[in-house]
């Protein structure tokens, strides 16, 4: 009988969703049976995995949270998975009491920097952490925010996100990619991709793009993605001649293939999966020195780092790196070696499996 693991997630897009897709695929290949407990609209495309709807709410609504805890408890008591793994802070806080009542091993992953918590929230988080068999952080930066709210460092294991690099190692040609995206061949292209939300800092990139327009050959700044800031960013970009907002793309590989440079202008970042994709795609990177981005890019050895929210510094770094082919190649090779060593899906899944096996009764593996 395969080992059954319940993966619990709150409403999520972007990094958590992609992480779960990668983890579920790897667990299935290893012969495990993952079960997904998620909001009804949480889709894991391309995978066949049993999914059970859970009514998670991100609002401060104690009655709704209590109903979710009871719903989780009933499901866990009936299904009795071998281990329960929650993803994200709110999922962890709601899953902890359910696993305590169901008496099941419990692990949770912190994907993002922990925000400022009220005193009651801190106490509840500390209780949830004590209930967990292990806490996973996707970066040292995330781990430090957990320690700052009272979680001992020895309870935390850092397991960075990883991706399957295959599609990023087999990109279309620059010419093909630019034709596919209707981008010109005769200009530098600066690409950025992600959820169009305030913390991703695309508004700062647009200010930087305005400064870059004064260069003799202005780069074309191309942003792909969707999110709550899409309308305001479109309005901000409407007067900028050298900017294109592509909206959501079915796949990001052509954008990386078309780009001369990838920019990550985030105000905060748990780790930075876009950075990992660009590292495997062999693209030079300019990013903000925030959260896990700094360690992903090895303190600036694998990409240029600038202060968050500083459009002037961002524009200068983009211009300097575009004018420095040798510097770009040096950073690209260092980044590719680092990504290959640390940020593959195989490595991430293997480290999760090793952690799970430490926590489960030995008889499960006989």
N, C-alpha and C positions, 0 to 999 in steps of 0.2 A: 504494500500500500504506500503510495507516495506521501511524502511529508507535506502537510497542508499548512499554508501560511496565509493569514488574513491581512491584507494591505488596506489600511484605512486612510482616506484622504478627505480633506475639506474641499469646497469649491476652489479650483485652481486652474490657471493657464500657464503657458510658458514652461519654466524650468521644472516645476514639480510634475507636470503632466509628462514631459519628455523623460524625466528621470524614471517615473513609474513604468512607462512604456519599455524602456531599456531594461529595468530590473525584472519586470514580468517576463519579458522574452528570455532573459538569461536564466531565470528560475525554471521556466518550462523546459529549456534545453538541458538543464541539469537534472531533470526528472522530478522536480517539485511540483506541487499543485497550488498555485497562487489563487486566491479568492479576493475579489476587489469589492470593498465597501466604500461607496462614493455617492455624491449627488447624482440624481437621475440623468443630468445632461453631461456628465463626465464621460468622455469617449476616449477609448484607447484603440486607435485605428490600426487595422491590420493584424490584430491579435484576437484569438478566441479565448476569452477568460470569463469564468462565471462572475457575474456582477450583481451586487445586491444594493438597491437604492437606500441611501441614508439621508435623512433630512437635516443636513448641516446648515447652520445659520452663522454668518459672520457678524451679525448685529449683537449688541449687548442685550441679550434677551434671556434672562435666567430660565423662564418657563420653557422656551424652545430648547435650550441647552439640556435641561433636565429630561425632556422627552427624548432627545437624542441619546443620552446616556442609558435610559431604560431600553430604548430600541436596540442599541448596541449590545447591552447586557443580555437581552433575550436571545438575540441572534448568536452571540458567542456561546451561550450555554447550550443552545440547541446544536450548533455545528461543531463545537469543540475543536477548533484548529490547534495545531501543535504550538504555534507561536503567533503573536499579533504584532504587526509593525505599522505604527501610525506615522503619517507624513505631514509635517507642518505643525506649528505651535498649537493652533486651535484644535486640530485633530488629536494631538497628544493630550491636551487638557481634558477633552471629552472621552477619550479612549481609556485613560488611566483609571477612572473609577469603574468603568465597565469591566476591564480586565481584572481589577481587584475583586469585584463581586463574582466574576466567573472563574477566578483563580487560574489564570493563564499567564504564561511568560509574555512579557511586553517590552517592546523596543520602540523608540521613536527617533525620527530624523528631523533635525532643524535645518531647513533649507535656506532660511533668510536670517539676517541680523535681527536679534530680538529687540523690539521697540521698547520705549519707556513703559514700564508696568506700574500700575497702582500697587499700594501695599497689599491689598487682598489678592490681587493677581499674582504678585510675587510669591506669597505664601502658598497659593494653590499650585503654581508652577513648581515650587520646591517640593511640595507633596507629590506631584505627578512624577517628578524626577526620581524621588525615593522609591516610587512604585516600579519604575522601569528597571529591567535587568541591565540595559545599556542605553546610552544616549549617543546618537550619531550626529556629527556636524559635518557639513559639506566643505568646510574650510576652517582654518585656524581662526580666522576673523569671526566666524559665527560662534566657534567654541568660546572665544574670549567674551562675547556678549552674554553667553550662558553663565560663564564664571562670574561676570559682573553682577548678576542677579542671584548669586548665592549657590550655584551648582559647582561642587568640587570637580576639579579638572580630571581626577582619576575616574570619574564616572563617564567621561566623554571620550569617544573614539572618533577621530577625523577620517572620514572616507570621502574623498573628492568625487564629484560627478565624473562620469565617463561616457563617451559616445562611441558608436560604431563608426570608425573613420572611413569605411570603404567608399562611400559616395563622395567624400571630400578628397580622396586620393585619385579619383577618376573623373575629374571635372571636365566639362566641355572646353573647347578652346576659347580664348579671349574673344576672338572674332565671332564664333557661334553664339556665345553667351550674350554679347552686346547686341547682336542681331535679334536674338530671342526677346530681349528686354527693350528693344528699340532705343539703344544707347549709342552715341557716336563713337567712332573708332579713334578719332584724332584728338581726344582730350583725356586728361587724367580723370578717373572715376574714384570718388571717395564714397564708400558704402557703409551703411549702418542698418542694423536690423534688430527688431525686438518689439515688445509690447509698447504701444504708444501711451505711456502713462507718465505721470509727473516724475517718479523716481528714476526714470530712464534718461532724463536730461536731453531729450531731442530738441527742446526749445533752445538750449544752450548751443547745440550744434548748428541750428539755423542762424543764430547770431554770429557764430564763427564763419559760417558760409558767406554771410554778408561781407565780412572782412576779407575773405579769400577772393571775393569777386574783383578786388583791385589788383590781383596778380596779372602779369602779362598774358598767361594762359590760365584762366580761372578753372579750377577743377569743377567737375559736375558732382554735386553732393546728392546721393540717392539714398532715400530712406524707405525701408520696407517694413510693413507690420500694420497692426490694427490695435485699437484700444480706445479708452475714454478720452484721450487727448487728440484724437485724430482731427476733429473739426477745428480746434483751436490752432493746431499745428498747420493745417491747410490754410487757414487765414493768415498766419504768420508768414507762410512760405509764398503766398500769392503775389507778393511784390518782389520776390527774389528770382532773378532770371536763371541762376545757375543751380537750381534745386529741383528735384523731382521726388514726389511722394508716390510710391508704387502701390501702396495698400498691401494687403496680405498676399503672399506668393504661395503657390502650391508646393514649391520647394525652394530652398534658399541657395542651393548649389550654383545655379547660373549667376546669381548675384555675386557670390564669391569669385567665380571664374572671371566675371567682368571687371572686378575691382582692382585698382592699383593699391588701395589702402582700405583697411577696415577701422572704423571709429566706434568706440563704446563710451558714450558721454554720461554714464550713469551718475546719479547723485548717491546711490547706495546699491550694493550688490553682494549677495551671499557668496557667490563664487564667480559666475560668469560663463555660461555655456557657450554664448556667442564667441567669446574669446577662444575657447577650446576648438570650436569649429574653424575659426580663422587660422588657428595654429596648424591644424591638420591640412587646411587648404593652402598652406604656404603663402599667407598674406601678411604683410606688415601691419602692425596694430598701433593705434593711438588710443589710449584709454585713460580714464580717471583713476587716481590713486585712492580708491575707496574699497572697504570691505575685502572680500576675497579676490577681487581683481588684482590687487597688488601682489599677492602670493601666487596666483595663477600665472602671472607674467614675470614671476621670479624677481620682484623688486625693480623691474624696469629693464632687466637683461633680455627679455623676450618681447619687448614692445616699449614704446614711449609712454610714460605716465605723466599726467598733468593734474593740477588741483581740480576738484569738482566745482562746477558752476563758473569756471573761469574761461569765458569765450575767447579772450585775447590769447591766453596760453594755449588753448586748444587749436586756434587758427595758426599760431606760430609753429606748433609741433607738427601739424599736418603739412604746412608749407615746407618746413625744413626736411621732413622725411621724404616728401615727394621729390625734393631736389637732391636727395642723397641715395642713389641706387646702391652703393656699396654698404651703407648703413642699413638699408632695408634688408639686403640679402643676409647680412650678419645676424640681424634680429630674427629673420625668418628661419634660418637654420637652427638657431638656439631654441626657438619656440617649437619647432617641429620635433626636435630631440626630446624636449621636456614633455610635450603632449604624448609622444609615443611611450615614454617611460611611466607617466603618471595618470593619464586621462583617457585610457581606453575603456570601453564597456566591459571587456573581458576581465580587466583588473578590478573594476568596481564590483562586478557581480561576484568574483572570487572572494573578495574581502567580505562581502555580505554573507556569503555562504559559510565562510570560516567563523564569522561572529555567531551566526545562527547555531552552528554545530556546537560551539562552546556552551550554549545556553540550553540545549535540548537534552533530554535523557538519552544516554548512550544506546538504549535498546531500540530507539527509532532507527538507528543506522545499522543495526545488525542484519 
